[in-house]
Amino acid sequence: MEINAIQDEIIEEFSVFEDWMEKYSYLIELGNSVPPISEEFKKPENLIQGCQSQVWLNAEVQDGKILFSADSDAIITKGIVALLIKVYTNHTPVEILNTELYFIDKIGLKENLSPTRSNGLVAMIKQLKMYALAYKAKMK
């Protein structure tokens, strides 16, 4: 599925909720549905800098596509990173780098996060794109 189709699906999923308490509950549910990251990937170099909570992000390439896995020690943050890896995993570095993330604004995520979580969101996106950039360079 294309990245924009996944974003549209997320927007539709969030549209059924009337308030942000329901959306937070859904984020927690999403976070709980993510398979736990392997302990071998919970190392300092996989920690995202700029997040208040601990967020580990791992990326591997398979058949030219990046497969992301992530975990966090905070339940809402884990839900946020689950959304991001849902959008970006199993896509090529070029697809990731060339796609604008519009679902964040459409579902109102950024304006309903605390400033520290909002900074963490930006840090997560930056790290996902850095992995894509690094793998794109390696594939040349």
N, C-alpha and C positions, 0 to 999 in steps of 0.2 A: 504494500500500500504506500502511496506517495506521502511525503511529509505533510503537505497541505491537507490531504484527505484525513490524516490522523489528527491534525489540529482541528479541523472542522468537526470531527467525531468528538473530541474533547469538549469543544464549545457546546455541542448538542447535549452531551452528558451533563454538563454543569447547568444548562438552561432549565433543567427540571427542578432545580432547587430554588426556593424562594428567598432564603436569607443566607448570610455567611456562616451561621452556626451549622447549618446543614452542609454547606460546602466544605467547611473544616472537617466535619465528620466523614465526608466522602474522601477527602484528602488522606485522613487517617486510615480509612479502609484501603485506599490505593497503596499506601505505604506498607500496610500489613500484608498485602497480596504479593509484594515483590519478594522473589526468592532471596534468602540471605546471601550476602556476598561471601565468598570463600575466605576463611580466616587468613589465608596467605596474602590476600589483597588488602587486608587491614593493616597497612604499614604507612609510616609517615609520608612517603613520597606519593601516596594515593589520597592523602587528606587534602581537601580543598581549602586553600588559604582564603580568608575573608568571611568564613562562616562562623557564626557564634557557636553553633553546635558542631559536633564532629560529623563530617560527611566524607565517606571514602568513595572514590570513583575509579573504576578500572575500565580499560578499553582494550579490545583485541580485534585483530582483523581476520576475517574469514571470507574467502572468495571475493575480496575487494571491498567488503562491507564491514563497517565497524559495529562490533557488538559491545554494548556498554552494560556494566553491572554497577550497582551502587548500594550503599547502606548509610544509615545515620543513627545516631543515638537519640534523636529527637523525632517524635512521631509525625508531627506536621511537616517537618523538613524532609523526612523520608518520603512522605506523600508528594512533596514538590519535586524531589529528584526523581521519583517514580514517573511523574508526568513527563519530565524532560527526557528520560531515557526511553520512554514509550514513543516519543516523537522522533528521536534521533537514532535509536538502535536499528541495526540492519539496513543502514543506508551508506552510500559511498561518502568519502570525505568531501568531494565536490558538491554533492547534494546537501550535505550538512552546512557547508560554508556558504552556499548560494541561497539558503532559505531564511527568510525573515520569520522570526517567531511572533506571530500575531495573536495566538490563542491566549497569551498571558494578559494582554490588555482587554481582549474580548470577554474573558470570564471575570475580569476585575481583580485578578490575583494580586498584582503588585500594590494596588492602592489599599488592599485589605491585609497587608502584612505589616508587621512592625518594621521600623527602619533597619534594625539589624538583620531581620529575615529577608528584607528586600535587598540589602547588600549581599547577603548570602546567595540569593537567587541570581543576581548578576554574576557573582563569582562562579557559581555552578555552570551557567551558560558559557562564560569565558573559558572555563576548563574543558568543557565539551568541545568547544570550537578549537581550542589549542590542540587537543588530541587529533581532531580532524585535519588541522593544518600540518601537524607532525606526520601523520600517516600519508597525507597527500604528497608531502616532500619525499617520503621514503619510497613511494610507488612510482616515482618518475624514472 
